[in-house]
């Protein structure tokens, strides 16, 4: 028993010391590890707020809707169309007023007439010569309009040719006279084909077909029978005869007016083609 006790003392004491030494070493090692490795504190997990989540979802949905929705292009404002500017109305040139002149015996009268063709109606109720001549502003004679004896009533062309502009009339008369100057539009108009009758001097338009021939009957006359035509080519002498006379002549197809100088009754017939 003594041997066993001594062995325990010897062996057990060594074991106890050894175990104790190991325990101390382990504790020391753990402490060293703990000092070397700092403790990591886990960050608290953030908690999702339900309100924030709904707000975020709403914002996301709104953003997606904005991206997916077709972009609205602002419609252009309706520019008012320009109002139709009324086209200028063609205004006809006012027709000149008639010029009335009266007197007795020889006279020089001013004619306040512009540069336009006209017709002159004249009447003389005295005896002796009745002569009417036209003059321009420089007293240059333009035309011998009337040259007859005794009573007279007729119509004459005035300023039908280019450059003619009557400013004065020289009148030689054996008695009272009357003169009226009218725009050429006041001349009478006849329709062709057909006859045209007249007495004394006359001026008239022709309308209808294209003129072809003119057949004259001055068989009741014993004095001059003169006819002028006016066409696109100007003035042309058609007849210059002494009655009694009958005959036929050609007319320019563009003839639009005729002037007859005669004493007494006459007749012409104008044909067309």
C-alpha positions as CSV (number, residue, x, y, z in Angstrom):
1,X,0.0,0.0,0.0
2,X,2.9,2.3,0.8
3,X,4.3,1.7,-2.6
4,X,0.9,2.5,-4.2
5,X,0.6,5.7,-2.3
6,X,4.1,6.7,-3.2
7,X,3.5,5.9,-6.8
8,X,0.3,8.0,-6.8
9,X,2.1,10.7,-5.2
10,X,4.9,10.5,-7.7
11,X,2.8,9.8,-10.8
12,X,-0.4,11.6,-9.8
13,X,1.4,14.7,-8.9
14,X,3.1,14.7,-12.2
15,X,-0.2,14.2,-14.0
16,X,-1.9,17.0,-12.1
17,X,1.0,19.3,-12.8
18,X,0.9,18.4,-16.4
19,X,-2.8,18.8,-16.8
20,X,-2.7,22.1,-14.9
21,X,0.1,23.3,-17.2
22,X,-2.0,22.4,-20.2
23,X,-5.0,24.2,-18.9
24,X,-3.0,27.3,-18.2
25,X,-1.5,27.2,-21.7
26,X,-4.9,26.8,-23.3
27,X,-6.3,29.7,-21.4
28,X,-3.3,31.8,-22.3
29,X,-3.6,30.8,-26.0
30,X,-7.3,31.7,-26.0
31,X,-6.6,35.1,-24.4
32,X,-3.8,35.8,-27.0
33,X,-6.2,34.9,-29.8
34,X,-8.9,37.0,-28.4
35,X,-6.5,40.0,-28.1
36,X,-5.2,39.5,-31.7
37,X,-8.6,39.0,-33.4
38,X,-10.9,42.1,-32.6
39,X,-14.5,41.3,-32.1
40,X,-16.7,42.1,-35.1
41,X,-20.0,43.6,-34.2
42,X,-22.7,42.7,-36.7
43,X,-24.4,45.8,-38.0
44,X,-28.1,45.8,-37.2
45,X,-30.1,44.8,-40.2
46,X,-32.2,47.7,-41.5
47,X,-35.9,47.2,-41.2
48,X,-37.9,48.1,-44.3
49,X,-40.6,50.6,-43.6
50,X,-43.9,49.6,-45.2
51,X,-44.7,53.2,-46.1
52,X,-41.3,53.7,-47.7
53,X,-41.8,50.6,-49.7
54,X,-45.1,51.7,-51.0
55,X,-43.8,55.1,-51.8
56,X,-40.8,53.6,-53.6
57,X,-43.1,51.3,-55.6
58,X,-45.3,54.2,-56.5
59,X,-42.3,56.2,-57.7
60,X,-41.0,53.3,-59.7
61,X,-44.4,52.6,-61.3
62,X,-44.7,56.3,-62.2
63,X,-41.3,56.3,-63.7
64,X,-42.0,53.2,-65.8
65,X,-45.3,54.7,-66.9
66,X,-43.6,57.8,-68.0
67,X,-41.0,55.9,-70.0
68,X,-43.5,53.5,-71.6
69,X,-46.1,56.2,-72.3
70,X,-45.9,57.7,-75.8
71,X,-44.5,61.2,-75.6
72,X,-47.2,63.8,-76.1
73,X,-46.2,66.2,-78.9
74,X,-47.9,69.4,-78.4
75,X,-50.2,70.0,-81.3
76,X,-49.3,73.1,-83.3
77,X,-51.5,76.0,-82.8
78,X,-53.8,76.6,-85.8
79,X,-52.3,79.4,-87.7
80,X,-55.1,81.5,-89.1
81,X,-55.1,81.3,-92.9
82,X,-54.6,84.6,-94.6
83,X,-57.9,86.1,-95.6
84,X,-58.5,86.2,-99.3
85,X,-57.5,89.7,-100.4
86,X,-60.2,90.8,-102.7
87,X,-58.9,91.3,-106.1
88,X,-59.1,94.9,-107.2
89,X,-62.3,95.5,-109.2
90,X,-61.7,96.7,-112.7
91,X,-62.9,100.2,-112.7
92,X,-64.0,101.6,-116.0
93,X,-62.6,105.0,-117.0
94,X,-65.4,107.5,-116.5
95,X,-66.9,108.5,-119.8
96,X,-66.2,112.2,-120.6
97,X,-69.0,114.6,-120.3
98,X,-70.5,116.1,-123.5
99,X,-69.1,119.4,-124.5
100,X,-71.8,121.8,-125.7
101,X,-70.9,124.9,-127.8
102,X,-73.3,127.4,-129.3
103,X,-72.9,130.7,-131.1
104,X,-73.7,132.7,-134.2
105,X,-71.6,133.7,-137.1
106,X,-67.8,133.4,-137.3
107,X,-66.3,132.3,-134.0
108,X,-63.2,130.8,-132.5
109,X,-64.1,128.5,-129.5
110,X,-61.9,126.6,-127.1
111,X,-62.6,122.9,-126.8
112,X,-61.8,121.5,-123.3
113,X,-61.3,118.0,-124.6
114,X,-58.8,115.4,-123.6
115,X,-56.8,113.1,-125.8
116,X,-59.6,110.7,-126.9
117,X,-61.6,110.1,-130.1
118,X,-65.0,111.7,-130.3
119,X,-67.9,112.5,-132.5
120,X,-69.1,116.0,-133.3
121,X,-72.8,116.7,-133.8
122,X,-73.3,120.0,-135.6
123,X,-76.3,122.1,-136.7
124,X,-76.5,125.3,-138.7
125,X,-79.7,127.1,-139.3
126,X,-78.5,130.1,-141.3
127,X,-77.7,130.9,-144.9
128,X,-74.3,131.2,-146.4
129,X,-71.2,129.1,-145.7
130,X,-70.9,126.8,-142.8
131,X,-67.3,125.7,-142.3
132,X,-65.8,124.1,-139.3
133,X,-62.1,123.4,-138.9
134,X,-60.2,121.8,-135.9
135,X,-56.9,123.1,-134.5
136,X,-54.5,121.8,-131.9
137,X,-53.1,123.8,-128.9
138,X,-50.5,125.4,-131.2
139,X,-53.1,126.7,-133.7
140,X,-52.0,124.1,-136.2
141,X,-55.0,122.9,-138.4
142,X,-55.9,119.3,-137.9
143,X,-58.9,118.8,-140.2
144,X,-61.5,120.5,-142.3
145,X,-64.6,118.9,-140.7
146,X,-67.5,120.6,-142.4
147,X,-67.6,122.6,-145.6
148,X,-71.1,123.3,-146.9
149,X,-73.6,126.0,-147.7
150,X,-76.9,126.8,-145.9
151,X,-78.7,124.6,-143.3
152,X,-76.7,121.7,-142.1
153,X,-77.2,118.8,-139.6
154,X,-74.8,115.9,-139.3
155,X,-72.2,113.9,-137.4
156,X,-68.5,114.0,-138.0
157,X,-65.5,112.0,-136.6
158,X,-63.2,114.0,-134.4
159,X,-59.6,113.1,-133.5
160,X,-59.8,109.5,-134.8
161,X,-56.2,109.4,-135.9
162,X,-53.1,109.0,-133.7
163,X,-51.7,112.4,-132.6
164,X,-54.9,114.3,-133.1
165,X,-56.1,116.4,-130.2
166,X,-58.4,119.2,-130.9
167,X,-58.0,122.3,-128.7
168,X,-60.0,124.8,-130.7
169,X,-62.6,125.0,-133.4
170,X,-62.8,127.7,-136.1
171,X,-66.3,128.3,-137.2
172,X,-67.5,130.3,-140.2
173,X,-71.3,130.6,-140.3
174,X,-74.0,132.7,-141.8
175,X,-76.3,132.2,-138.7
176,X,-76.8,130.4,-135.4
177,X,-75.0,127.1,-134.9
178,X,-74.8,124.4,-132.3
179,X,-72.0,121.9,-131.7
180,X,-72.0,119.0,-129.3
181,X,-68.8,116.9,-128.8
182,X,-69.5,113.4,-127.4
183,X,-67.2,110.4,-126.7
184,X,-67.0,108.0,-129.6
185,X,-68.9,105.4,-127.7
186,X,-72.1,107.5,-128.3
187,X,-72.0,106.7,-132.0
188,X,-74.9,104.4,-133.1
189,X,-74.2,100.7,-133.6
190,X,-75.6,98.6,-136.5
191,X,-75.6,94.8,-136.9
192,X,-74.3,93.2,-140.1
193,X,-74.9,91.6,-142.5
194,X,-77.6,94.0,-143.5
195,X,-78.5,97.4,-144.9
196,X,-77.7,100.8,-143.2
197,X,-79.7,103.8,-144.1
198,X,-78.8,107.5,-143.4
199,X,-79.1,111.1,-144.4
200,X,-76.2,113.5,-144.6
201,X,-73.0,113.0,-142.6
202,X,-72.9,110.1,-140.2
203,X,-70.6,107.8,-138.1
204,X,-71.6,104.3,-136.9
205,X,-70.1,101.1,-135.4
206,X,-70.7,97.8,-137.1
207,X,-70.9,94.5,-135.2
208,X,-71.8,90.9,-136.1
209,X,-69.8,88.9,-138.5
210,X,-66.5,89.7,-140.2
211,X,-67.1,92.5,-142.9
212,X,-66.5,91.5,-146.5
213,X,-68.0,93.9,-149.0
214,X,-70.0,97.2,-148.9
215,X,-72.6,97.9,-151.5
216,X,-73.4,101.7,-151.8
217,X,-76.5,103.3,-153.1
218,X,-76.2,107.1,-153.5
219,X,-78.4,107.2,-156.5
220,X,-80.5,110.1,-155.0
221,X,-77.5,112.4,-154.5
222,X,-76.0,115.0,-156.7
223,X,-72.9,115.9,-154.7
224,X,-70.0,114.2,-153.0
225,X,-70.4,110.7,-151.6
226,X,-67.3,109.8,-149.4
227,X,-67.0,106.8,-147.1
228,X,-64.1,106.0,-144.8
229,X,-63.6,102.7,-142.9
230,X,-61.7,102.2,-139.7
231,X,-60.1,98.9,-138.9
232,X,-57.1,97.4,-137.0
233,X,-55.0,98.7,-139.9
234,X,-56.2,102.3,-139.5
235,X,-58.3,104.6,-141.8
236,X,-59.0,103.7,-145.4
237,X,-60.9,105.6,-148.1
238,X,-63.6,103.3,-149.5
239,X,-65.6,105.6,-151.7
240,X,-65.0,109.0,-153.1
241,X,-67.7,109.6,-155.7
242,X,-70.2,112.2,-156.9
243,X,-73.8,111.2,-157.0
244,X,-75.8,109.7,-158.3
245,X,-73.7,106.7,-157.6
246,X,-74.0,103.0,-156.9
247,X,-71.1,100.6,-156.5
248,X,-69.4,97.9,-154.4
249,X,-66.1,97.8,-152.6
250,X,-64.1,95.5,-150.3
251,X,-63.8,96.0,-146.6
252,X,-61.0,94.9,-144.3
253,X,-62.3,92.0,-142.2
254,X,-61.4,93.9,-139.0
255,X,-63.4,97.0,-139.9
256,X,-65.4,98.2,-136.9
257,X,-66.6,101.7,-137.9
258,X,-67.6,103.7,-140.9
259,X,-67.9,107.4,-141.6
260,X,-70.1,108.7,-144.4
261,X,-69.9,112.2,-145.9
262,X,-73.0,112.9,-148.0
263,X,-75.7,115.4,-148.8
264,X,-79.1,113.7,-149.0
265,X,-80.2,110.2,-148.4
266,X,-77.9,107.2,-148.9
267,X,-77.9,103.5,-148.2
268,X,-75.1,100.9,-147.8
269,X,-75.3,97.1,-147.4
270,X,-72.5,95.3,-145.7
271,X,-71.9,91.6,-146.3
272,X,-69.9,89.2,-144.2
273,X,-68.0,86.0,-144.8
